[in-house]
Amino acid sequence: MKILTCVAKITAKEKHKETVLSELSKIVIPTQNERGCINYDLHVDNENDTIFMFHENWESEKDLEAHQKSSHIKECFSVIGEMLDSVEISKLTKVIVK
């Protein structure tokens, strides 16, 4: 089985970083309970506390797509959307080195 890794980089506007962190924190547990979620971890950049990173692993692209359409994701981004400078999402496949 190929695991789909997703890295999401979310950059908050300086004046909204606490609110963005609070709202992003609310989606972690519901997401971890979603079908196909292997892990869903929230991080903050050690040198720039306006940058938040999600490191995620999913069983399939279909599971990730369902996550992106979930009510808790839609609600979160409806609250923080205008508080962000940028959102970058990378979908990755692990390279197996032999």
C-alpha atoms as an extended CHARMM CRD file, in Angstrom:
* protein
*
        98  EXT
         1         1  MET       CA              0.0000000000        0.0000000000        0.0000000000  PROA      1               0.0000000000
         2         2  LYS       CA              1.3220000000        3.4350000000       -0.9330000000  PROA      2               0.0000000000
         3         3  ILE       CA              0.7250000000        5.9330000000        1.8260000000  PROA      3               0.0000000000
         4         4  LEU       CA             -0.0780000000        9.4850000000        0.7810000000  PROA      4               0.0000000000
         5         5  THR       CA              1.8450000000       12.0740000000        2.7660000000  PROA      5               0.0000000000
         6         6  CYS       CA              0.5780000000       15.6190000000        2.8490000000  PROA      6               0.0000000000
         7         7  VAL       CA              2.4030000000       18.6450000000        4.2100000000  PROA      7               0.0000000000
         8         8  ALA       CA              0.3200000000       21.7800000000        4.6220000000  PROA      8               0.0000000000
         9         9  LYS       CA              2.0610000000       25.0860000000        5.3590000000  PROA      9               0.0000000000
        10        10  ILE       CA             -0.2730000000       27.7390000000        6.7090000000  PROA      10              0.0000000000
        11        11  THR       CA              1.0730000000       31.2370000000        7.2870000000  PROA      11              0.0000000000
        12        12  ALA       CA             -0.9740000000       33.5280000000        9.4990000000  PROA      12              0.0000000000
        13        13  LYS       CA             -0.9370000000       37.2930000000        9.4780000000  PROA      13              0.0000000000
        14        14  GLU       CA              1.0830000000       38.4040000000       12.5200000000  PROA      14              0.0000000000
        15        15  LYS       CA             -1.8480000000       39.9800000000       14.3500000000  PROA      15              0.0000000000
        16        16  HSD       CA             -3.9560000000       36.8090000000       13.9760000000  PROA      16              0.0000000000
        17        17  LYS       CA             -1.4250000000       34.0920000000       14.8430000000  PROA      17              0.0000000000
        18        18  GLU       CA             -2.9870000000       33.2020000000       18.2200000000  PROA      18              0.0000000000
        19        19  THR       CA             -6.4820000000       32.8720000000       16.7530000000  PROA      19              0.0000000000
        20        20  VAL       CA             -5.1940000000       30.8300000000       13.8170000000  PROA      20              0.0000000000
        21        21  LEU       CA             -3.3380000000       28.4800000000       16.1750000000  PROA      21              0.0000000000
        22        22  SER       CA             -6.4420000000       28.0940000000       18.3270000000  PROA      22              0.0000000000
        23        23  GLU       CA             -8.6650000000       27.2920000000       15.3390000000  PROA      23              0.0000000000
        24        24  LEU       CA             -6.1590000000       24.8980000000       13.7640000000  PROA      24              0.0000000000
        25        25  SER       CA             -5.7890000000       23.0950000000       17.0870000000  PROA      25              0.0000000000
        26        26  LYS       CA             -9.5320000000       22.4130000000       17.1220000000  PROA      26              0.0000000000
        27        27  ILE       CA             -9.3850000000       20.3200000000       13.9370000000  PROA      27              0.0000000000
        28        28  VAL       CA             -6.6040000000       17.9380000000       15.0170000000  PROA      28              0.0000000000
        29        29  ILE       CA             -8.6090000000       15.3970000000       17.0390000000  PROA      29              0.0000000000
        30        30  PRO       CA            -11.6290000000       15.2570000000       14.6970000000  PROA      30              0.0000000000
        31        31  THR       CA             -9.2470000000       14.7160000000       11.7790000000  PROA      31              0.0000000000
        32        32  GLN       CA             -7.2880000000       12.0040000000       13.5930000000  PROA      32              0.0000000000
        33        33  ASN       CA            -10.5890000000       10.1370000000       13.9160000000  PROA      33              0.0000000000
        34        34  GLU       CA            -11.3780000000       10.3180000000       10.1930000000  PROA      34              0.0000000000
        35        35  ARG       CA            -11.3800000000        7.2630000000        7.9820000000  PROA      35              0.0000000000
        36        36  GLY       CA             -7.9800000000        6.6710000000        6.4130000000  PROA      36              0.0000000000
        37        37  CYS       CA             -6.0500000000        9.0600000000        8.6660000000  PROA      37              0.0000000000
        38        38  ILE       CA             -2.7900000000        7.4750000000        9.7800000000  PROA      38              0.0000000000
        39        39  ASN       CA             -1.4710000000       10.5950000000       11.4900000000  PROA      39              0.0000000000
        40        40  TYR       CA             -2.3000000000       14.2980000000       11.5340000000  PROA      40              0.0000000000
        41        41  ASP       CA              0.2010000000       16.3980000000       13.4360000000  PROA      41              0.0000000000
        42        42  LEU       CA              0.2630000000       20.1740000000       13.8950000000  PROA      42              0.0000000000
        43        43  HSD       CA              3.6010000000       21.9840000000       14.2470000000  PROA      43              0.0000000000
        44        44  VAL       CA              4.7190000000       25.5900000000       14.6020000000  PROA      44              0.0000000000
        45        45  ASP       CA              7.9480000000       26.8710000000       13.0410000000  PROA      45              0.0000000000
        46        46  ASN       CA             10.6300000000       27.4000000000       15.6800000000  PROA      46              0.0000000000
        47        47  GLU       CA             11.9060000000       30.5750000000       14.0200000000  PROA      47              0.0000000000
        48        48  ASN       CA              8.6410000000       32.0920000000       12.7950000000  PROA      48              0.0000000000
        49        49  ASP       CA              5.5770000000       31.5460000000       14.9680000000  PROA      49              0.0000000000
        50        50  THR       CA              3.1980000000       32.6840000000       12.2340000000  PROA      50              0.0000000000
        51        51  ILE       CA              3.9600000000       29.4990000000       10.2590000000  PROA      51              0.0000000000
        52        52  PHE       CA              2.0210000000       26.3400000000       11.0610000000  PROA      52              0.0000000000
        53        53  MET       CA              2.6810000000       22.9900000000        9.4280000000  PROA      53              0.0000000000
        54        54  PHE       CA              0.5230000000       19.9050000000        9.2890000000  PROA      54              0.0000000000
        55        55  HSD       CA              2.3120000000       16.6300000000        8.6430000000  PROA      55              0.0000000000
        56        56  GLU       CA             -0.3040000000       14.1060000000        7.5500000000  PROA      56              0.0000000000
        57        57  ASN       CA             -0.3600000000       10.5340000000        6.3200000000  PROA      57              0.0000000000
        58        58  TRP       CA             -3.4140000000        9.0680000000        4.6190000000  PROA      58              0.0000000000
        59        59  GLU       CA             -4.2940000000        5.6240000000        3.3780000000  PROA      59              0.0000000000
        60        60  SER       CA             -5.4920000000        7.0420000000        0.0520000000  PROA      60              0.0000000000
        61        61  GLU       CA             -6.1090000000       10.1500000000       -2.0210000000  PROA      61              0.0000000000
        62        62  LYS       CA             -9.8340000000        9.5030000000       -1.5770000000  PROA      62              0.0000000000
        63        63  ASP       CA             -9.4730000000        9.7320000000        2.2140000000  PROA      63              0.0000000000
        64        64  LEU       CA             -7.5600000000       13.0190000000        1.9200000000  PROA      64              0.0000000000
        65        65  GLU       CA            -10.2130000000       14.4180000000       -0.4160000000  PROA      65              0.0000000000
        66        66  ALA       CA            -12.9530000000       13.4860000000        2.0670000000  PROA      66              0.0000000000
        67        67  HSD       CA            -10.9670000000       15.2110000000        4.8210000000  PROA      67              0.0000000000
        68        68  GLN       CA            -10.6870000000       18.3940000000        2.7630000000  PROA      68              0.0000000000
        69        69  LYS       CA            -14.4840000000       18.4050000000        2.3520000000  PROA      69              0.0000000000
        70        70  SER       CA            -15.2490000000       17.6710000000        6.0310000000  PROA      70              0.0000000000
        71        71  SER       CA            -17.3710000000       20.0890000000        8.0290000000  PROA      71              0.0000000000
        72        72  HSD       CA            -14.6530000000       20.8240000000       10.6030000000  PROA      72              0.0000000000
        73        73  ILE       CA            -12.1660000000       21.7990000000        7.8730000000  PROA      73              0.0000000000
        74        74  LYS       CA            -14.6960000000       23.9930000000        6.0900000000  PROA      74              0.0000000000
        75        75  GLU       CA            -15.7060000000       25.6700000000        9.3740000000  PROA      75              0.0000000000
        76        76  CYS       CA            -12.0940000000       26.2770000000       10.4080000000  PROA      76              0.0000000000
        77        77  PHE       CA            -11.1120000000       27.9010000000        7.1280000000  PROA      77              0.0000000000
        78        78  SER       CA            -14.2830000000       29.9860000000        7.0160000000  PROA      78              0.0000000000
        79        79  VAL       CA            -13.1570000000       31.4820000000       10.3550000000  PROA      79              0.0000000000
        80        80  ILE       CA             -9.4380000000       31.9250000000        9.5860000000  PROA      80              0.0000000000
        81        81  GLY       CA             -9.4740000000       32.4730000000        5.8110000000  PROA      81              0.0000000000
        82        82  GLU       CA             -8.9890000000       36.2490000000        5.9510000000  PROA      82              0.0000000000
        83        83  MET       CA             -6.4180000000       35.8660000000        8.7540000000  PROA      83              0.0000000000
        84        84  LEU       CA             -3.9520000000       34.0320000000        6.5330000000  PROA      84              0.0000000000
        85        85  ASP       CA             -1.1360000000       35.2040000000        4.2920000000  PROA      85              0.0000000000
        86        86  SER       CA             -0.8600000000       31.8770000000        2.4860000000  PROA      86              0.0000000000
        87        87  VAL       CA             -1.6590000000       28.1720000000        2.3630000000  PROA      87              0.0000000000
        88        88  GLU       CA              0.6120000000       25.7360000000        0.5480000000  PROA      88              0.0000000000
        89        89  ILE       CA             -0.2100000000       22.0420000000        0.2570000000  PROA      89              0.0000000000
        90        90  SER       CA              2.2390000000       19.4030000000       -0.9530000000  PROA      90              0.0000000000
        91        91  LYS       CA              1.1840000000       15.8220000000       -1.6370000000  PROA      91              0.0000000000
        92        92  LEU       CA              4.0990000000       13.4280000000       -1.4130000000  PROA      92              0.0000000000
        93        93  THR       CA              4.9260000000        9.7880000000       -1.9770000000  PROA      93              0.0000000000
        94        94  LYS       CA              7.7820000000        8.2340000000       -0.0410000000  PROA      94              0.0000000000
        95        95  VAL       CA             10.7390000000        7.1650000000       -2.1320000000  PROA      95              0.0000000000
        96        96  ILE       CA             11.7700000000        3.6300000000       -1.2670000000  PROA      96              0.0000000000
        97        97  VAL       CA             15.5490000000        3.3580000000       -1.3060000000  PROA      97              0.0000000000
        98        98  LYS       CA             16.9750000000       -0.1340000000       -1.7140000000  PROA      98              0.0000000000
